[in-house]
Amino acid sequence: MRNARAAAILAGLAVAVAACGNAPTTTSPSTDASGSASAPAAGAKPLEGVKLEVAAKWTGDEQKNFQQVLKAFTEKTGAEVTYASTGEDTGAYLGPRIQGKNPPDVAILPQPGLVQQYADQNALIPLTDDVVKEVDTNYTPYWKELGSASGKVYGVLIKAAHKSLVWYRAQAYDDAGVQPATTWDELVKNAQTIADSGTAPFSFCGASGWTLTDLFENVYLSTAGPENYDKLSKHEIPWTDPTVTTALEKIAQITGKKEFVVDGNAGALQTDFPGCVTKVYGDKKAAMVIEADFVAVSAVQSKAKVGEEAKYFPFPKAGDTAPVVLGGDVAVAMKDSPGAMALLQFLASKEGGEIWAKLPGYLSPNKNVSPDNYPDELTKQLGQTIVSAGDAVRYDMSDLAPSAFGGTDGKGEWKALQDFLRNPSDIKGTQTTLEAEAKKAWKK
């Protein structure tokens, strides 16, 4: 859901994952209906004559860029690939096609939770050994797990968005005489200095509940650590846990002071994304907005040049972990068709990732994609934060949850955190509400 905002990323402003090492170039064997390899005729491409349909939510420039990747696959294999746009509600598009027994060969799912949902419906084809081997070569075990369900690997995480950034207006920082923070305490101290200089430190996008979940996830990952993050994302520990209390207390340090929030908390709840970005760079009423790489788009639309007036720094450590939270898209096979596994293997490969990385609007979770492929310095710098985080990188928690809790406007976690922004002193009440909503969503 939130990842749809990344569709607006301008050319050259996307982030990418930098990494080390070299994986072998992937070949794309033809497959029969059972997924086993078959030898092509001499001189022929391995999938000559095979037709393949791929469905994804991307439109506009994102669609065009992905189709360039598909074109490279066609040139390599001979397969004819047709693209279908699912629109923003991928489930609403795929549901009737699954019921009608006419799904696309490959679908790109915007939430890992859909992998489990469709696996439970027997609507997915497990990855073949060759594709799993490609995943093992190029991805950490955590990313492999995100594409798995009930012990079987179904998906490949092929595209991501970086959600652990604080964007700031350079002039506001210069006027206050502060530098980007590396710790939460420094961020709070800087906020007070900026407020004292006459500018509200923060612009919150409270009307867009997903931005508040992003804020919580970064603070929680930093203070509670990756293991507790995993447990909370599965509701294996309750939202009344002391680790949640600590995270909410940290957030209240910046949302609980009237002078810290532009237009006050009530005004923040009336401000959506990207309106909150406009308040920083267009209206120049605030100094900072906490959000993902795609803030760059709205900053440019407000006539701020990225790297000069619109700058960013990594989300500061609120605890022992430097948080890096990603969103992303998972490719799965919905037909046991010739070419489906070959395409997934290509998308999981170093070769496929590097073709895509040369294009704007892309962040790769593939650890073997060379940083030399990315189009600009901003991209390379942002990617380095993911490399530095290593195994501590985590996926957007609310997108791992049932949508009734983590992805529904005006309900569940979105609503509870909006109420918390309205009244940051009510930490206990917020936790009680979150746990009650989680129990309903997980049916515990």
C-alpha positions as CSV (number, residue, x, y, z in Angstrom):
1,M,0.0,0.0,0.0
2,R,2.6,2.5,1.1
3,N,5.0,1.2,-1.5
4,A,2.7,2.7,-4.2
5,R,4.1,6.1,-3.2
6,A,7.4,5.0,-4.6
7,A,5.9,4.8,-8.1
8,A,6.3,8.6,-8.3
9,I,10.1,8.5,-7.8
10,L,11.8,10.8,-10.4
11,A,14.6,9.7,-12.6
12,G,17.9,9.6,-10.8
13,L,16.4,10.0,-7.3
14,A,15.8,6.3,-6.5
15,V,17.9,4.4,-4.0
16,A,19.7,1.2,-4.6
17,V,21.4,-1.5,-2.5
18,A,25.2,-1.5,-2.8
19,A,26.9,-4.7,-2.0
20,C,30.1,-6.7,-2.5
21,G,30.9,-10.0,-4.1
22,N,30.2,-11.5,-7.5
23,A,27.7,-14.2,-8.3
24,P,27.8,-16.2,-11.5
25,T,25.8,-15.0,-14.4
26,T,22.4,-16.7,-14.5
27,T,21.2,-18.6,-17.5
28,S,17.5,-19.1,-18.1
29,P,16.8,-22.7,-19.1
30,S,13.5,-23.6,-20.8
31,T,11.1,-25.6,-18.7
32,D,8.3,-27.9,-19.4
33,A,5.0,-27.7,-17.5
34,S,6.5,-29.6,-14.5
35,G,9.4,-27.1,-14.3
36,S,12.1,-29.4,-15.5
37,A,14.7,-28.3,-18.0
38,S,14.5,-29.2,-21.6
39,A,17.2,-28.7,-24.2
40,P,16.5,-26.2,-27.0
41,A,17.1,-26.9,-30.7
42,A,20.6,-26.0,-31.9
43,G,20.8,-22.2,-32.5
44,A,17.4,-21.5,-30.9
45,K,16.8,-19.5,-27.8
46,P,15.7,-21.7,-24.9
47,L,12.1,-20.3,-24.6
48,E,11.5,-19.4,-28.2
49,G,7.7,-19.4,-28.8
50,V,6.8,-19.4,-25.1
51,K,4.3,-16.8,-24.1
52,L,4.3,-15.4,-20.6
53,E,2.1,-12.9,-18.7
54,V,3.4,-10.9,-15.8
55,A,1.1,-8.8,-13.5
56,A,2.3,-6.0,-11.3
57,K,1.0,-2.7,-9.8
58,W,3.5,-0.5,-11.6
59,T,2.4,2.2,-14.1
60,G,4.1,5.1,-15.8
61,D,7.9,5.2,-15.5
62,E,8.1,2.3,-13.1
63,Q,6.2,0.1,-15.6
64,K,8.4,1.3,-18.5
65,N,11.6,0.5,-16.5
66,F,10.3,-2.9,-15.5
67,Q,9.4,-3.6,-19.1
68,Q,13.0,-2.9,-20.1
69,V,14.0,-5.7,-17.7
70,L,11.5,-8.0,-19.3
71,K,12.8,-7.0,-22.7
72,A,16.3,-8.1,-21.6
73,F,14.8,-11.5,-20.5
74,T,13.1,-11.8,-23.9
75,E,16.4,-11.1,-25.7
76,K,18.1,-13.7,-23.6
77,T,15.5,-16.5,-23.8
78,G,13.2,-15.8,-26.7
79,A,10.1,-15.8,-24.5
80,E,7.3,-13.3,-25.4
81,V,6.3,-11.5,-22.2
82,T,3.0,-9.5,-21.8
83,Y,2.6,-7.0,-18.9
84,A,-0.7,-6.5,-17.1
85,S,-1.2,-3.7,-14.5
86,T,-3.1,-4.8,-11.4
87,G,-3.8,-1.3,-10.2
88,E,-3.2,-0.3,-6.6
89,D,-5.3,-3.2,-5.2
90,T,-3.4,-6.2,-6.3
91,G,-5.6,-8.6,-4.3
92,A,-8.7,-7.2,-6.0
93,Y,-7.2,-7.9,-9.4
94,L,-5.8,-11.3,-8.7
95,G,-8.7,-12.7,-6.7
96,P,-11.2,-13.1,-9.6
97,R,-8.4,-14.4,-11.9
98,I,-7.4,-17.0,-9.3
99,Q,-11.1,-18.0,-8.8
100,G,-11.5,-18.2,-12.6
101,K,-8.4,-20.4,-12.9
102,N,-6.8,-17.9,-15.2
103,P,-4.1,-16.3,-13.1
104,P,-1.0,-14.6,-14.7
105,D,2.1,-16.8,-15.0
106,V,4.0,-14.5,-12.7
107,A,2.6,-11.9,-10.2
108,I,4.5,-9.2,-8.3
109,L,3.0,-8.9,-4.8
110,P,3.4,-5.6,-2.9
111,Q,3.2,-7.3,0.5
112,P,4.9,-10.5,1.7
113,G,1.7,-11.3,3.7
114,L,0.0,-12.1,0.3
115,V,2.5,-14.9,-0.2
116,Q,1.1,-16.7,2.8
117,Q,-2.5,-15.9,1.8
118,Y,-2.1,-17.3,-1.7
119,A,0.0,-20.2,-0.6
120,D,-2.9,-21.2,1.7
121,Q,-5.2,-21.1,-1.3
122,N,-2.8,-23.3,-3.3
123,A,-2.6,-20.5,-5.8
124,L,1.3,-20.4,-5.9
125,I,3.9,-22.7,-7.4
126,P,6.9,-23.5,-5.2
127,L,10.2,-22.3,-6.6
128,T,12.3,-25.0,-8.3
129,D,15.7,-26.0,-6.9
130,D,17.5,-23.8,-9.5
131,V,15.6,-20.7,-8.5
132,V,16.1,-21.4,-4.8
133,K,19.8,-21.8,-5.5
134,E,19.8,-18.3,-7.1
135,V,18.0,-16.9,-4.1
136,D,20.5,-18.5,-1.7
137,T,23.4,-17.1,-3.8
138,N,22.1,-13.5,-3.9
139,Y,19.9,-12.9,-0.8
140,T,20.3,-13.1,2.9
141,P,18.2,-15.8,4.7
142,Y,15.8,-13.1,6.0
143,W,14.7,-12.1,2.4
144,K,14.3,-15.8,1.5
145,E,12.0,-16.2,4.5
146,L,9.8,-13.3,3.4
147,G,9.1,-15.2,0.2
148,S,8.3,-18.5,2.0
149,A,5.3,-20.1,3.5
150,S,4.8,-23.4,5.4
151,G,8.4,-24.4,4.8
152,K,8.3,-23.9,1.0
153,V,9.9,-21.0,-0.9
154,Y,7.5,-19.3,-3.3
155,G,8.8,-15.8,-3.9
156,V,11.7,-13.6,-4.7
157,L,12.0,-10.1,-3.3
158,I,12.9,-8.1,-6.4
159,K,12.4,-4.4,-5.6
160,A,12.5,-2.3,-2.4
161,A,12.0,1.1,-0.9
162,H,14.2,2.6,1.8
163,K,12.1,3.8,4.8
164,S,14.8,4.8,7.3
165,L,15.5,8.4,6.4
166,V,15.1,11.9,7.9
167,W,14.8,14.6,5.2
168,Y,15.7,18.1,6.3
169,R,15.7,21.6,4.8
170,A,19.3,22.8,4.8
171,Q,18.5,26.5,5.4
172,A,16.6,25.7,8.6
173,Y,19.5,23.7,9.9
174,D,21.9,26.5,9.0
175,D,19.7,29.1,10.7
176,A,19.6,27.0,13.9
177,G,23.3,26.1,13.7
178,V,22.8,22.3,14.0
179,Q,24.1,19.3,12.2
180,P,22.4,16.0,11.3
181,A,21.9,13.7,14.3
182,T,23.3,10.2,14.7
183,T,21.4,9.4,17.9
184,W,17.9,9.9,19.0
185,D,19.0,12.1,21.9
186,E,20.8,14.4,19.4
187,L,17.7,14.5,17.3
188,V,15.6,15.7,20.2
189,K,18.3,18.2,21.2
190,N,18.5,19.6,17.7
191,A,14.7,19.8,17.6
192,Q,14.7,22.1,20.6
193,T,17.4,24.2,19.1
194,I,15.5,24.5,15.8
195,A,12.3,25.3,17.7
196,D,14.1,28.0,19.6
197,S,15.3,29.5,16.3
198,G,11.7,30.1,15.3
199,T,11.0,27.1,13.1
200,A,8.9,24.0,13.9
201,P,11.3,21.0,13.8
202,F,8.9,18.4,12.4
203,S,6.2,18.0,9.8
204,F,4.2,14.9,10.4
205,C,1.9,13.3,7.8
206,G,-0.7,12.2,10.4
207,A,-3.6,11.9,8.0
208,S,-1.6,9.1,6.2
209,G,-1.5,6.5,8.9
210,W,1.2,4.4,7.2
211,T,3.7,7.2,7.8
212,L,3.2,6.8,11.6
213,T,3.7,3.0,11.3
214,D,7.0,3.7,9.5
215,L,8.1,6.0,12.4
216,F,7.2,3.4,15.0
217,E,9.0,0.7,13.1
218,N,12.3,2.6,12.9
219,V,12.2,3.5,16.6
220,Y,11.2,0.0,17.6
221,L,13.8,-1.8,15.5
222,S,16.5,0.5,17.1
223,T,15.3,0.2,20.7
224,A,14.0,-3.4,20.8
225,G,16.4,-5.0,18.3
226,P,15.8,-7.3,15.3
227,E,14.7,-10.4,17.2
228,N,11.9,-8.6,19.1
229,Y,11.0,-6.8,15.9
230,D,10.4,-10.2,14.3
231,K,8.4,-11.4,17.3
232,L,6.1,-8.3,17.3
233,S,5.6,-8.5,13.6
234,K,4.2,-12.0,14.1
235,H,2.3,-11.0,17.3
236,E,4.4,-13.5,19.2
237,I,4.8,-10.8,21.9
238,P,1.9,-8.5,22.8
239,W,1.7,-4.8,22.0
240,T,1.5,-4.2,25.8
241,D,5.1,-5.5,26.0
242,P,7.6,-3.1,27.7
243,T,9.6,-2.9,24.5
244,V,6.6,-1.2,22.8
245,T,6.3,1.1,25.8
246,T,9.9,2.2,25.3
247,A,9.4,3.0,21.6
248,L,6.2,5.0,22.2
249,E,8.0,6.9,25.0
250,K,10.7,7.9,22.5
251,I,8.2,9.0,19.9
252,A,6.4,11.1,22.5
253,Q,9.6,13.0,23.0
254,I,9.1,14.6,19.6
255,T,5.3,14.5,19.2
256,G,4.5,15.6,22.8
257,K,5.9,19.2,22.6
258,K,3.7,21.7,20.9
259,E,6.6,23.7,19.5
260,F,8.0,20.6,17.8
261,V,5.0,20.0,15.5
262,V,4.2,22.4,12.7
263,D,0.5,23.4,12.9
264,G,0.2,21.4,16.1
265,N,-0.8,17.8,16.6
266,A,-4.4,18.5,15.4
267,G,-3.0,20.1,12.2
268,A,-0.6,17.2,11.7
269,L,-3.6,14.8,11.7
270,Q,-5.1,16.9,8.9
271,T,-1.9,16.7,6.8
272,D,-1.4,13.8,4.4
273,F,1.6,12.6,2.4
274,P,3.0,14.4,0.5
275,G,1.4,17.6,2.0
276,C,3.8,17.2,5.0
277,V,6.8,17.4,2.6
278,T,5.4,20.6,1.1
279,K,5.3,22.2,4.5
280,V,9.1,21.6,4.8
281,Y,10.3,22.5,1.3
282,G,7.4,24.5,-0.3
283,D,6.0,26.5,2.6
284,K,9.2,26.4,4.6
285,K,7.3,26.1,7.8
286,A,9.2,23.1,9.2
287,A,12.7,21.7,9.2
288,M,12.2,18.0,8.9
289,V,10.0,15.2,7.6
290,I,10.6,11.5,8.6
291,E,9.9,9.3,5.6
292,A,11.3,7.2,2.7
293,D,13.4,7.8,-0.3
294,F,10.4,8.9,-2.3
295,V,10.2,12.2,-0.3
296,A,12.7,13.4,-3.0
297,V,9.8,13.5,-5.5
298,S,7.7,15.9,-3.5
299,A,10.8,18.0,-2.5
300,V,11.6,18.5,-6.2
301,Q,8.0,19.4,-6.9
302,S,8.4,22.1,-4.2
303,K,11.4,23.5,-6.2
304,A,14.0,22.2,-3.8
305,K,17.1,20.7,-5.3
306,V,17.9,17.3,-3.8
307,G,21.4,17.3,-2.3
308,E,21.4,21.1,-1.8
309,E,18.3,22.4,-0.1
310,A,16.7,19.0,0.3
311,K,19.1,16.7,2.2
312,Y,18.7,13.6,4.3
313,F,20.4,11.6,7.0
314,P,19.9,8.0,8.2
315,F,17.3,7.5,10.9
316,P,19.2,8.1,14.1
317,K,19.8,5.3,16.6
318,A,17.3,5.3,19.4
319,G,18.8,2.2,20.9
320,D,21.6,-0.3,20.1
321,T,20.6,-0.9,16.5
322,A,21.0,1.5,13.5
323,P,17.6,0.9,12.0
324,V,17.1,0.1,8.3
325,V,13.5,-0.7,7.3
326,L,12.5,-1.6,3.8
327,G,9.3,-2.0,1.8
328,G,9.3,-4.1,-1.3
329,D,7.7,-6.3,-3.9
330,V,7.8,-10.1,-4.2
331,A,7.6,-12.0,-7.5
332,V,5.8,-15.4,-7.4
333,A,4.7,-18.0,-10.0
334,M,0.9,-18.6,-10.2
335,K,1.1,-21.0,-13.2
336,D,3.2,-24.1,-13.6
337,S,4.0,-22.8,-17.1
338,P,7.1,-22.9,-19.3
339,G,9.1,-19.8,-18.6
340,A,7.6,-18.8,-15.2
341,M,10.5,-20.2,-13.2
342,A,13.0,-19.0,-15.8
343,L,11.8,-15.5,-15.3
344,L,11.9,-15.7,-11.5
345,Q,15.4,-17.1,-11.8
346,F,16.4,-14.1,-14.0
347,L,14.8,-11.6,-11.7
348,A,16.6,-13.2,-8.7
349,S,20.0,-13.1,-10.5
350,K,22.9,-10.7,-10.3
351,E,22.4,-10.2,-14.0
352,G,18.8,-9.2,-13.8
353,G,19.3,-7.0,-10.8
354,E,22.1,-5.1,-12.5
355,I,20.1,-4.4,-15.6
356,W,17.3,-2.9,-13.5
357,A,19.8,-1.0,-11.3
358,K,20.9,1.1,-14.2
359,L,17.4,2.5,-14.5
360,P,15.9,5.1,-12.1
361,G,13.4,4.3,-9.4
362,Y,15.0,1.1,-8.2
363,L,16.3,-0.3,-5.0
364,S,17.7,-3.9,-5.1
365,P,17.8,-6.2,-2.1
366,N,20.2,-8.5,-4.1
367,K,23.5,-8.4,-2.2
368,N,25.6,-9.1,-5.3
369,V,24.4,-6.2,-7.4
370,S,27.4,-3.9,-7.8
371,P,27.1,-0.3,-6.7
372,D,28.7,0.8,-10.0
373,N,25.4,0.1,-11.7
374,Y,23.4,2.8,-9.9
375,P,22.7,6.0,-11.7
376,D,23.8,8.7,-9.2
377,E,25.7,9.5,-6.0
378,L,22.5,9.8,-3.9
379,T,21.6,6.3,-4.9
380,K,24.9,4.9,-3.9
381,Q,25.0,6.7,-0.6
382,L,21.6,5.5,0.4
383,G,22.4,2.0,-0.6
384,Q,25.4,1.9,1.6
385,T,23.2,2.3,4.7
386,I,21.6,-1.0,3.8
387,V,25.0,-2.7,3.4
388,S,26.2,-1.4,6.7
389,A,23.1,-2.7,8.4
390,G,23.7,-6.2,7.2
391,D,21.5,-8.9,8.8
392,A,19.7,-6.2,10.9
393,V,17.7,-5.0,7.9
394,R,14.0,-5.6,8.4
395,Y,10.9,-5.4,6.2
396,D,8.1,-2.9,7.0
397,M,6.3,-4.5,10.0
398,S,2.8,-3.3,9.2
399,D,3.1,-4.8,5.7
400,L,3.9,-8.2,7.3
401,A,0.7,-8.0,9.5
402,P,-2.8,-8.9,8.5
403,S,-4.2,-6.0,6.5
404,A,-7.0,-5.5,9.0
405,F,-4.3,-4.5,11.5
406,G,-1.4,-3.0,9.5
407,G,-2.9,-1.8,6.3
408,T,-6.4,-0.3,6.6
409,D,-7.1,3.4,6.7
410,G,-8.9,4.4,9.8
411,K,-8.5,1.0,11.5
412,G,-6.0,-1.1,13.4
413,E,-2.5,0.2,13.9
414,W,-3.0,3.2,11.6
415,K,-5.9,4.5,13.8
416,A,-4.2,3.7,17.1
417,L,-1.1,5.6,16.2
418,Q,-3.1,8.5,14.9
419,D,-4.9,8.6,18.2
420,F,-1.5,8.5,19.9
421,L,-0.3,11.5,17.8
422,R,-3.5,13.3,19.0
423,N,-2.6,12.5,22.6
424,P,1.1,11.4,23.0
425,S,0.7,11.2,26.8
426,D,-1.6,8.2,26.6
427,I,1.0,5.5,26.1
428,K,-0.8,2.8,28.1
429,G,-4.1,3.4,26.4
430,T,-2.4,3.2,23.0
431,Q,-0.8,-0.1,23.8
432,T,-4.1,-1.5,25.1
433,T,-5.8,-0.5,21.9
434,L,-3.0,-1.9,19.7
435,E,-3.1,-5.2,21.5
436,A,-6.9,-5.5,21.2
437,E,-6.8,-4.7,17.5
438,A,-3.9,-7.2,17.0
439,K,-5.8,-10.0,18.8
440,K,-8.8,-9.5,16.4
441,A,-6.6,-9.4,13.3
442,W,-4.6,-12.5,14.3
443,K,-7.7,-14.1,15.7
444,K,-6.0,-15.0,19.0
